[in-house]
Amino acid sequence: MPSLGPMELIIILVIALIVIGPKKLPDAGRSIGKGMREFKDGIAGNAKDDDELVAGRNE
């Protein structure tokens, strides 16, 4: 898989800035980061979530 170089990253950021706009770009970045974190936690299968599910079934 080819890696992204600095020029490709700059192009992606410029396109994102044009499409999203400078005022909403930080919010979009936060949303993407939060979604990636939730996806990663879901794949890893947090023990905390598993314990809550088991406790919920026993009640």
C-alpha positions as CSV (number, residue, x, y, z in Angstrom):
1,M,0.0,0.0,0.0
2,P,1.6,3.3,-1.0
3,S,2.1,5.8,1.7
4,L,0.9,9.4,1.6
5,G,3.6,12.0,1.2
6,P,3.6,15.6,2.3
7,M,2.3,16.9,-1.1
8,E,-0.7,14.5,-1.1
9,L,-1.6,15.5,2.5
10,I,-1.5,19.2,1.5
11,I,-3.7,18.5,-1.4
12,I,-6.2,16.6,0.7
13,L,-6.3,19.4,3.3
14,V,-6.8,22.1,0.7
15,I,-9.7,20.1,-0.8
16,A,-11.2,19.6,2.6
17,L,-10.9,23.3,3.4
18,I,-12.6,24.2,0.1
19,V,-15.4,21.7,0.6
20,I,-16.1,22.0,4.3
21,G,-15.1,25.6,4.9
22,P,-12.7,27.1,7.5
23,K,-15.3,27.5,10.2
24,K,-16.6,23.9,10.2
25,L,-13.3,22.2,9.6
26,P,-12.4,21.8,13.3
27,D,-15.8,20.3,14.0
28,A,-15.5,17.9,11.1
29,G,-12.1,16.8,12.4
30,R,-13.4,16.2,15.9
31,S,-16.3,14.2,14.5
32,I,-14.0,12.0,12.4
33,G,-11.7,11.5,15.4
34,K,-14.6,10.5,17.6
35,G,-15.9,8.1,15.0
36,M,-12.6,6.5,14.5
37,R,-12.1,6.1,18.3
38,E,-15.6,4.5,18.6
39,F,-14.8,2.2,15.7
40,K,-11.5,1.2,17.2
41,D,-13.1,0.5,20.6
42,G,-15.8,-1.5,19.0
43,I,-13.3,-3.7,17.1
44,A,-11.2,-4.1,20.2
45,G,-14.3,-5.1,22.2
46,N,-13.9,-3.1,25.4
47,A,-14.2,-5.2,28.5
48,K,-16.3,-2.4,30.1
49,D,-18.9,-2.6,27.4
50,D,-19.0,-6.4,27.6
51,D,-19.5,-6.3,31.4
52,E,-22.4,-3.8,31.0
53,L,-24.1,-6.1,28.4
54,V,-23.8,-9.1,30.6
55,A,-25.1,-7.2,33.6
56,G,-28.0,-6.0,31.6
57,R,-29.0,-9.5,30.5
58,N,-29.0,-10.8,34.1
59,E,-31.5,-8.2,35.4
